[in-house]
């Protein structure tokens, strides 16, 4: 008895159709979405191969579909229209996180006298924050932390904690004092050489 191939999902059909219109390869689009081209094809087809010639149904998770949809240049409404409201909401969240990164970057540029209409790269922005003589060390750490948190959020990765306990053997968190915390050097980018 021959196994039936699982049906393509509505969101898979929509992504496949619009991906063709971009003129980009699946490999290029998958890289933009942060997934492999193999996984892209599985989500679009709606199935993946398994042992013994079996075909297992595949349904992309909301975050992955949102990134795929963004890679093909579609709005969140397209995902909602395809029946994936969860993915549409995830895309809106990703877009909001990207806007927050832009706002923090623009604010940081303005504070160091750079026109946000002519932006600089993210690492260059951190270099500029370090170089700002009008900010205290604490203000610099806070601003850099904001940039790093928002970058991590936009990339859907956890940020490294900016502060950590100076003495991990200290009692409970309720007994914390400001002096017990120190800057987590691992969380800071390298200071630019002058």
C-alpha positions as a printed Julia matrix, in Angstrom:
194×3 Matrix{Float64}:
  0.0    0.0    0.0
  1.41   3.36  -1.07
  1.47   6.2    1.45
 -0.29   9.43   0.53
  1.74  12.61   0.44
  0.59  15.11   3.1
 -1.14  18.17   1.66
  0.65  21.46   1.27
 -0.49  23.99   3.87
 -2.12  27.27   2.78
  0.82  29.21   4.23
  3.24  26.91   2.37
  1.42  27.58  -0.91
  1.45  31.34  -0.31
  5.16  31.39   0.57
  6.03  29.23  -2.43
  4.1   31.49  -4.8
  5.58  34.72  -3.46
  9.1   33.29  -3.16
  9.07  32.7   -6.93
  8.17  36.36  -7.47
 11.22  37.6   -5.57
 13.61  36.21  -8.16
 15.85  34.93  -5.35
 16.85  31.33  -4.81
 15.45  29.23  -2.0
 18.94  29.18  -0.49
 19.06  33.01  -0.42
 15.57  33.33   1.05
 16.23  30.62   3.65
 19.43  32.4    4.71
 17.44  35.62   5.18
 14.95  33.7    7.32
 17.73  32.06   9.35
 16.89  28.49   8.39
 18.38  25.91   6.04
 17.11  25.63   2.49
 16.13  22.04   3.31
 13.9   23.18   6.15
 12.47  25.94   3.95
 11.46  23.35   1.33
  9.95  21.04   3.97
  7.78  23.81   5.4
  6.69  24.97   1.95
  5.86  21.4    0.79
  4.18  20.53   4.08
  6.12  17.31   4.63
  9.53  15.82   5.24
 10.89  12.4    4.36
 11.27   9.76   7.07
 12.59   6.21   7.29
 11.07   3.61   5.02
  9.93   6.16   2.43
  7.4    7.65   4.84
  6.38  11.3    4.52
  5.74  13.11   7.78
  3.54  16.23   7.78
  5.39  19.48   8.6
  3.86  22.63   9.98
  6.28  25.52  10.52
  6.28  27.2   13.91
  5.07  30.79  14.18
  8.52  32.41  14.49
  9.95  30.52  11.53
  6.96  31.31   9.31
  7.17  34.97  10.31
 10.84  35.11   9.29
 10.08  33.29   6.02
  7.27  35.71   5.27
  9.54  38.66   5.99
 12.2   37.17   3.7
  9.75  37.22   0.78
  8.67  40.75   1.61
  5.09  40.02   2.67
  3.14  41.66   5.47
  1.8   39.87   8.51
 -1.68  40.09   6.98
 -0.64  37.54   4.34
  0.01  34.97   7.07
 -3.27  35.78   8.78
 -5.08  35.38   5.45
 -3.42  31.97   5.08
 -4.86  30.95   8.45
 -1.73  31.43  10.57
 -2.69  34.24  12.93
 -0.03  33.03  15.38
  2.67  33.57  12.76
  1.22  36.96  11.82
  1.44  38.01  15.48
  5.01  36.69  15.66
  5.92  38.74  12.59
  4.45  41.89  14.15
  6.51  41.24  17.29
  9.69  40.79  15.22
  8.97  44.0   13.32
  8.4   45.87  16.59
 11.68  44.56  17.99
 13.49  45.74  14.86
 11.9   49.19  15.23
 13.04  49.36  18.87
 16.59  48.57  17.74
 16.32  51.38  15.2
 15.01  53.81  17.83
 17.8   53.01  20.29
 20.36  53.24  17.51
 18.99  56.6   16.34
 18.91  57.91  19.91
 22.48  56.79  20.46
 23.61  58.4   17.22
 21.93  61.68  18.09
 23.58  61.64  21.53
 27.02  61.43  19.89
 26.2   63.96  17.18
 25.51  61.67  14.2
 22.62  62.19  11.83
 20.4   59.07  12.02
 19.51  59.58   8.35
 23.08  58.45   7.62
 23.34  55.45   9.95
 26.43  53.52  10.87
 26.83  49.79  11.52
 25.91  48.3   14.9
 29.48  47.75  16.07
 30.39  51.22  14.9
 27.5   52.54  17.0
 28.9   50.84  20.1
 32.31  52.35  19.31
 30.65  55.77  19.16
 28.93  55.24  22.51
 32.3   54.34  24.05
 33.83  57.47  22.53
 31.09  59.84  23.78
 32.68  62.13  26.37
 29.28  63.5   27.46
 28.06  60.18  28.9
 29.11  58.7   32.2
 30.48  55.15  32.27
 27.16  53.96  33.7
 25.18  55.72  30.95
 27.43  54.11  28.34
 26.85  50.66  29.84
 23.11  51.22  29.9
 23.02  52.45  26.3
 25.21  49.6   25.06
 23.07  47.12  26.98
 19.94  48.5   25.32
 21.48  48.12  21.88
 22.65  44.57  22.64
 19.32  43.48  24.17
 17.35  44.8   21.24
 19.74  43.24  18.74
 19.4   39.89  20.52
 15.62  40.27  20.65
 15.48  41.07  16.95
 17.63  38.01  16.28
 15.51  35.96  18.68
 18.49  35.08  20.88
 18.96  35.59  24.61
 21.17  38.5   25.56
 24.13  37.94  27.86
 23.38  39.41  31.32
 25.06  42.82  31.7
 25.51  42.43  35.47
 26.26  39.42  37.62
 26.8   38.78  41.28
 30.33  39.6   42.38
 30.23  36.73  44.88
 28.08  33.79  43.79
 28.2   32.38  47.33
 26.28  35.39  48.73
 23.1   34.68  50.63
 19.69  35.37  49.13
 18.62  37.89  46.52
 16.68  39.8   49.19
 20.0   40.66  50.88
 21.55  42.08  47.71
 23.28  45.4   47.87
 24.56  47.45  44.99
 28.15  46.58  45.92
 27.5   42.85  45.44
 26.95  43.26  41.69
 29.61  43.77  39.07
 29.68  44.3   35.34
 29.74  41.03  33.41
 32.75  41.66  31.18
 31.58  38.89  28.8
 28.52  40.99  27.95
 30.53  43.94  26.75
 31.91  44.25  23.25
 35.6   44.93  22.92
 36.46  48.57  23.52
 37.83  50.07  20.31
 41.54  50.76  20.14
 42.42  54.42  19.98
